[in-house]
Amino acid sequence: MILGMKILIVIFLLHLSSLEVSSQESKNNLRRLNNSQQKNLFLVAIALVETGNNNKLVGKLGEKSAWQIRPSTWKQFSKLPLNHSRNESLRVARCYLDYIICKKKTTDVRTLAIYWNAGPWCKSVSKQTKDYAERVENIYGRLCGYAD
Protein backbone atom coordinates (compact mmCIF):
# COMPACT_ATOMS: atom_id res chain seq x y z
CA MET A 1 0.00 0.00 0.00
CA ILE A 2 2.88 2.37 0.76
CA LEU A 3 4.36 1.80 -2.70
CA GLY A 4 1.00 2.51 -4.35
CA MET A 5 0.56 5.72 -2.36
CA LYS A 6 4.09 6.81 -3.28
CA ILE A 7 3.30 6.17 -6.95
CA LEU A 8 0.15 8.31 -6.73
CA ILE A 9 2.01 11.11 -4.96
CA VAL A 10 4.81 11.08 -7.53
CA ILE A 11 2.26 11.11 -10.38
CA PHE A 12 0.47 14.01 -8.73
CA LEU A 13 3.62 16.07 -8.17
CA LEU A 14 5.04 15.43 -11.63
CA HIS A 15 1.83 16.31 -13.37
CA LEU A 16 0.99 19.28 -11.20
CA SER A 17 4.38 20.81 -11.96
CA SER A 18 4.09 20.09 -15.68
CA LEU A 19 0.56 21.41 -16.21
CA GLU A 20 0.16 25.16 -16.37
CA VAL A 21 -3.30 26.58 -16.89
CA SER A 22 -3.38 30.16 -18.08
CA SER A 23 -6.63 30.49 -20.01
CA GLN A 24 -10.18 29.21 -20.20
CA GLU A 25 -9.22 27.28 -23.34
CA SER A 26 -6.51 25.45 -21.40
CA LYS A 27 -8.99 24.64 -18.64
CA ASN A 28 -11.44 23.24 -21.18
CA ASN A 29 -8.70 21.09 -22.71
CA LEU A 30 -7.91 19.65 -19.28
CA ARG A 31 -11.54 18.59 -18.92
CA ARG A 32 -10.81 15.99 -21.58
CA LEU A 33 -8.48 13.07 -21.05
CA ASN A 34 -6.09 13.45 -23.98
CA ASN A 35 -2.98 11.75 -22.63
CA SER A 36 -1.76 9.27 -20.04
CA GLN A 37 -0.91 12.05 -17.56
CA GLN A 38 -4.50 13.23 -17.56
CA LYS A 39 -5.80 9.66 -17.31
CA ASN A 40 -3.59 9.05 -14.27
CA LEU A 41 -4.84 12.21 -12.58
CA PHE A 42 -8.42 11.20 -13.35
CA LEU A 43 -7.80 7.84 -11.67
CA VAL A 44 -6.33 9.61 -8.64
CA ALA A 45 -9.51 11.71 -8.44
CA ILE A 46 -11.68 8.58 -8.75
CA ALA A 47 -9.74 6.84 -5.96
CA LEU A 48 -10.06 9.87 -3.69
CA VAL A 49 -13.83 10.11 -4.23
CA GLU A 50 -14.47 6.36 -4.08
CA THR A 51 -12.45 5.46 -0.98
CA GLY A 52 -10.20 8.30 0.05
CA ASN A 53 -7.51 6.27 -1.75
CA ASN A 54 -7.95 3.30 0.61
CA ASN A 55 -7.18 0.10 -1.27
CA LYS A 56 -8.71 -2.13 1.45
CA LEU A 57 -12.33 -0.92 1.42
CA VAL A 58 -15.02 -3.29 0.18
CA GLY A 59 -18.25 -1.93 -1.31
CA LYS A 60 -21.73 -3.28 -0.72
CA LEU A 61 -21.73 -4.98 -4.16
CA GLY A 62 -18.32 -6.57 -3.55
CA GLU A 63 -16.33 -3.76 -5.17
CA LYS A 64 -12.71 -3.69 -4.07
CA SER A 65 -9.59 -1.56 -4.33
CA ALA A 66 -9.22 2.19 -4.13
CA TRP A 67 -11.20 2.39 -7.39
CA GLN A 68 -14.06 0.15 -6.14
CA ILE A 69 -13.91 -2.29 -9.05
CA ARG A 70 -16.73 -4.81 -9.24
CA PRO A 71 -15.80 -8.50 -9.36
CA SER A 72 -17.32 -8.92 -12.85
CA THR A 73 -15.32 -5.95 -14.16
CA TRP A 74 -12.13 -7.27 -12.55
CA LYS A 75 -12.56 -10.61 -14.33
CA GLN A 76 -12.77 -8.82 -17.69
CA PHE A 77 -9.30 -7.33 -17.25
CA SER A 78 -7.34 -9.63 -14.92
CA LYS A 79 -6.76 -13.31 -14.31
CA LEU A 80 -5.42 -12.57 -10.80
CA PRO A 81 -7.65 -12.61 -7.71
CA LEU A 82 -9.66 -9.45 -7.04
CA ASN A 83 -7.60 -6.86 -5.16
CA HIS A 84 -4.44 -8.94 -5.73
CA SER A 85 -2.19 -5.92 -5.30
CA ARG A 86 -2.29 -2.15 -5.52
CA ASN A 87 -0.36 -2.27 -8.80
CA GLU A 88 -2.75 -4.81 -10.32
CA SER A 89 -5.72 -2.75 -9.12
CA LEU A 90 -4.26 0.32 -10.83
CA ARG A 91 -3.64 -1.66 -14.03
CA VAL A 92 -7.24 -2.92 -14.03
CA ALA A 93 -8.53 0.61 -13.34
CA ARG A 94 -6.55 1.91 -16.33
CA CYS A 95 -7.88 -0.87 -18.56
CA TYR A 96 -11.44 -0.19 -17.44
CA LEU A 97 -11.03 3.54 -18.07
CA ASP A 98 -9.71 2.85 -21.58
CA TYR A 99 -12.65 0.47 -22.14
CA ILE A 100 -15.15 3.19 -21.16
CA ILE A 101 -13.40 5.77 -23.35
CA CYS A 102 -13.48 3.39 -26.32
CA LYS A 103 -17.04 2.12 -25.74
CA LYS A 104 -18.57 5.55 -25.16
CA LYS A 105 -16.28 7.50 -27.52
CA THR A 106 -15.74 10.31 -25.02
CA THR A 107 -12.85 11.78 -23.10
CA ASP A 108 -14.94 14.29 -21.14
CA VAL A 109 -14.05 14.08 -17.44
CA ARG A 110 -17.57 14.50 -16.06
CA THR A 111 -19.08 12.04 -18.53
CA LEU A 112 -16.39 9.46 -17.78
CA ALA A 113 -16.98 9.87 -14.04
CA ILE A 114 -20.69 9.23 -14.60
CA TYR A 115 -19.95 6.04 -16.52
CA TRP A 116 -17.36 4.97 -13.93
CA ASN A 117 -19.97 5.32 -11.18
CA ALA A 118 -23.09 4.06 -12.96
CA GLY A 119 -21.48 1.76 -15.51
CA PRO A 120 -21.02 2.27 -19.25
CA TRP A 121 -24.41 0.67 -19.90
CA CYS A 122 -26.45 3.16 -17.82
CA LYS A 123 -29.43 4.80 -19.52
CA SER A 124 -30.29 7.47 -16.94
CA VAL A 125 -28.24 9.36 -14.38
CA SER A 126 -29.32 9.80 -10.76
CA LYS A 127 -28.66 12.93 -8.71
CA GLN A 128 -26.23 10.89 -6.62
CA THR A 129 -24.22 9.99 -9.73
CA LYS A 130 -24.27 13.61 -10.95
CA ASP A 131 -22.96 14.72 -7.55
CA TYR A 132 -20.28 12.02 -7.69
CA ALA A 133 -19.19 13.17 -11.16
CA GLU A 134 -19.02 16.77 -9.98
CA ARG A 135 -16.79 15.78 -7.03
CA VAL A 136 -14.50 13.83 -9.37
CA GLU A 137 -14.32 16.74 -11.79
CA ASN A 138 -13.54 19.21 -8.99
CA ILE A 139 -10.75 17.06 -7.55
CA TYR A 140 -9.37 16.38 -11.03
CA GLY A 141 -9.36 20.13 -11.67
CA ARG A 142 -7.41 20.79 -8.50
CA LEU A 143 -4.92 18.06 -9.36
CA CYS A 144 -4.43 19.71 -12.75
CA GLY A 145 -3.96 23.12 -11.18
CA TYR A 146 -7.26 24.82 -11.79
CA ALA A 147 -10.31 25.29 -9.63
CA ASP A 148 -13.73 26.64 -10.63
VOPAGU-2260 file (C-alpha; in pm, 1 decimal, decimal comma):
REM VOPAGU-2260
SITE   aa  ch    i         X         Y         Z
SITE  MET   A    0       0,0       0,0       0,0
SITE  ILE   A    1     287,6     237,3      76,2
SITE  LEU   A    2     435,8     180,1    -270,3
SITE  GLY   A    3      99,7     251,1    -434,7
SITE  MET   A    4      56,2     572,1    -235,6
SITE  LYS   A    5     409,2     681,0    -327,9
SITE  ILE   A    6     330,1     617,5    -694,6
SITE  LEU   A    7      15,0     830,7    -672,7
SITE  ILE   A    8     200,7    1111,3    -495,9
SITE  VAL   A    9     480,8    1107,6    -753,5
SITE  ILE   A   10     226,4    1110,8   -1037,6
SITE  PHE   A   11      47,3    1401,1    -872,8
SITE  LEU   A   12     362,1    1607,1    -817,2
SITE  LEU   A   13     503,8    1543,4   -1163,1
SITE  HIS   A   14     183,1    1631,1   -1336,6
SITE  LEU   A   15      99,4    1927,9   -1119,9
SITE  SER   A   16     437,6    2081,0   -1195,9
SITE  SER   A   17     409,4    2009,1   -1568,4
SITE  LEU   A   18      56,3    2140,7   -1621,2
SITE  GLU   A   19      15,5    2515,8   -1637,2
SITE  VAL   A   20    -329,6    2657,6   -1689,0
SITE  SER   A   21    -337,9    3015,7   -1808,1
SITE  SER   A   22    -663,4    3049,5   -2000,9
SITE  GLN   A   23   -1017,9    2920,8   -2020,4
SITE  GLU   A   24    -922,5    2727,7   -2334,3
SITE  SER   A   25    -651,0    2544,9   -2140,3
SITE  LYS   A   26    -899,2    2463,9   -1864,3
SITE  ASN   A   27   -1143,8    2324,0   -2118,3
SITE  ASN   A   28    -870,2    2109,5   -2271,3
SITE  LEU   A   29    -791,5    1965,4   -1927,8
SITE  ARG   A   30   -1154,4    1858,8   -1892,3
SITE  ARG   A   31   -1081,4    1599,5   -2158,1
SITE  LEU   A   32    -847,6    1306,8   -2105,3
SITE  ASN   A   33    -609,3    1345,4   -2398,1
SITE  ASN   A   34    -298,0    1175,3   -2263,0
SITE  SER   A   35    -176,4     926,9   -2003,8
SITE  GLN   A   36     -90,8    1204,9   -1755,6
SITE  GLN   A   37    -450,3    1322,5   -1755,6
SITE  LYS   A   38    -580,1     965,6   -1730,8
SITE  ASN   A   39    -358,5     904,7   -1426,9
SITE  LEU   A   40    -484,1    1220,9   -1257,8
SITE  PHE   A   41    -841,8    1120,5   -1335,5
SITE  LEU   A   42    -780,1     784,2   -1167,0
SITE  VAL   A   43    -632,6     961,5    -863,7
SITE  ALA   A   44    -951,1    1170,9    -844,1
SITE  ILE   A   45   -1167,7     857,7    -875,3
SITE  ALA   A   46    -973,7     683,6    -596,1
SITE  LEU   A   47   -1006,0     987,3    -369,1
SITE  VAL   A   48   -1382,7    1010,9    -422,9
SITE  GLU   A   49   -1446,6     635,6    -407,9
SITE  THR   A   50   -1244,7     545,6     -98,4
SITE  GLY   A   51   -1019,7     830,4       5,2
SITE  ASN   A   52    -751,0     626,7    -175,0
SITE  ASN   A   53    -794,5     330,5      61,1
SITE  ASN   A   54    -717,8      10,2    -127,2
SITE  LYS   A   55    -870,9    -212,6     145,2
SITE  LEU   A   56   -1233,0     -91,5     141,9
SITE  VAL   A   57   -1502,1    -328,7      17,6
SITE  GLY   A   58   -1824,6    -192,8    -131,5
SITE  LYS   A   59   -2173,1    -328,0     -72,0
SITE  LEU   A   60   -2172,6    -497,8    -415,7
SITE  GLY   A   61   -1831,9    -657,2    -354,6
SITE  GLU   A   62   -1633,3    -375,6    -516,9
SITE  LYS   A   63   -1271,1    -369,3    -407,2
SITE  SER   A   64    -958,7    -156,1    -433,4
SITE  ALA   A   65    -921,9     219,2    -412,5
SITE  TRP   A   66   -1120,3     238,6    -738,7
SITE  GLN   A   67   -1406,3      15,4    -613,9
SITE  ILE   A   68   -1390,8    -228,7    -905,0
SITE  ARG   A   69   -1673,0    -481,2    -923,7
SITE  PRO   A   70   -1580,0    -850,4    -936,3
SITE  SER   A   71   -1731,5    -892,1   -1284,8
SITE  THR   A   72   -1532,1    -594,9   -1416,1
SITE  TRP   A   73   -1213,4    -726,6   -1255,4
SITE  LYS   A   74   -1256,5   -1060,9   -1432,9
SITE  GLN   A   75   -1276,6    -882,4   -1769,5
SITE  PHE   A   76    -929,8    -732,6   -1725,0
SITE  SER   A   77    -734,3    -962,6   -1491,8
SITE  LYS   A   78    -676,1   -1331,0   -1430,7
SITE  LEU   A   79    -542,5   -1256,6   -1080,2
SITE  PRO   A   80    -765,3   -1260,6    -771,2
SITE  LEU   A   81    -966,1    -944,8    -704,3
SITE  ASN   A   82    -760,2    -686,4    -516,1
SITE  HIS   A   83    -444,1    -894,4    -572,6
SITE  SER   A   84    -218,6    -592,4    -529,6
SITE  ARG   A   85    -229,4    -214,8    -551,5
SITE  ASN   A   86     -36,2    -227,3    -879,6
SITE  GLU   A   87    -275,3    -481,2   -1032,1
SITE  SER   A   88    -571,9    -275,1    -912,3
SITE  LEU   A   89    -426,2      31,6   -1083,2
SITE  ARG   A   90    -364,3    -166,1   -1402,7
SITE  VAL   A   91    -724,3    -291,9   -1402,9
SITE  ALA   A   92    -853,5      60,7   -1334,3
SITE  ARG   A   93    -655,2     190,9   -1633,3
SITE  CYS   A   94    -787,6     -87,2   -1855,9
SITE  TYR   A   95   -1143,8     -19,2   -1743,8
SITE  LEU   A   96   -1103,4     354,5   -1806,7
SITE  ASP   A   97    -971,5     285,0   -2158,1
SITE  TYR   A   98   -1265,0      47,3   -2213,7
SITE  ILE   A   99   -1515,4     319,2   -2115,6
SITE  ILE   A  100   -1339,9     577,3   -2335,2
SITE  CYS   A  101   -1348,2     338,8   -2632,1
SITE  LYS   A  102   -1704,0     212,4   -2574,1
SITE  LYS   A  103   -1857,2     555,4   -2516,3
SITE  LYS   A  104   -1628,0     749,5   -2751,9
SITE  THR   A  105   -1573,8    1030,9   -2501,9
SITE  THR   A  106   -1284,5    1178,3   -2309,7
SITE  ASP   A  107   -1494,2    1429,5   -2113,8
SITE  VAL   A  108   -1405,2    1408,4   -1744,3
SITE  ARG   A  109   -1756,7    1450,1   -1605,8
SITE  THR   A  110   -1908,3    1203,9   -1853,3
SITE  LEU   A  111   -1639,0     945,5   -1778,2
SITE  ALA   A  112   -1698,1     986,9   -1404,0
SITE  ILE   A  113   -2069,0     923,1   -1460,3
SITE  TYR   A  114   -1995,4     603,7   -1652,0
SITE  TRP   A  115   -1736,3     496,8   -1393,0
SITE  ASN   A  116   -1997,0     532,2   -1118,2
SITE  ALA   A  117   -2308,8     406,4   -1296,4
SITE  GLY   A  118   -2147,8     175,9   -1551,1
SITE  PRO   A  119   -2102,4     226,9   -1924,8
SITE  TRP   A  120   -2441,4      66,8   -1989,6
SITE  CYS   A  121   -2645,0     316,1   -1781,8
SITE  LYS   A  122   -2942,8     479,7   -1952,2
SITE  SER   A  123   -3029,2     747,0   -1694,1
SITE  VAL   A  124   -2823,6     935,9   -1438,1
SITE  SER   A  125   -2932,0     980,3   -1076,4
SITE  LYS   A  126   -2866,2    1293,3    -871,5
SITE  GLN   A  127   -2622,6    1089,1    -661,5
SITE  THR   A  128   -2421,9     998,5    -973,2
SITE  LYS   A  129   -2427,4    1360,7   -1094,8
SITE  ASP   A  130   -2295,6    1472,4    -754,6
SITE  TYR   A  131   -2028,2    1202,1    -769,1
SITE  ALA   A  132   -1918,6    1316,8   -1116,1
SITE  GLU   A  133   -1901,8    1677,4    -998,2
SITE  ARG   A  134   -1679,0    1577,9    -703,4
SITE  VAL   A  135   -1449,6    1382,5    -936,7
SITE  GLU   A  136   -1431,7    1673,6   -1179,4
SITE  ASN   A  137   -1353,9    1920,6    -899,3
SITE  ILE   A  138   -1074,6    1706,1    -755,5
SITE  TYR   A  139    -937,0    1637,8   -1102,9
SITE  GLY   A  140    -936,5    2013,1   -1166,7
SITE  ARG   A  141    -741,4    2079,5    -850,2
SITE  LEU   A  142    -491,6    1806,4    -936,3
SITE  CYS   A  143    -442,8    1970,7   -1275,4
SITE  GLY   A  144    -395,6    2311,6   -1117,7
SITE  TYR   A  145    -726,3    2482,1   -1179,0
SITE  ALA   A  146   -1031,4    2529,4    -962,9
SITE  ASP   A  147   -1372,9    2663,9   -1063,1
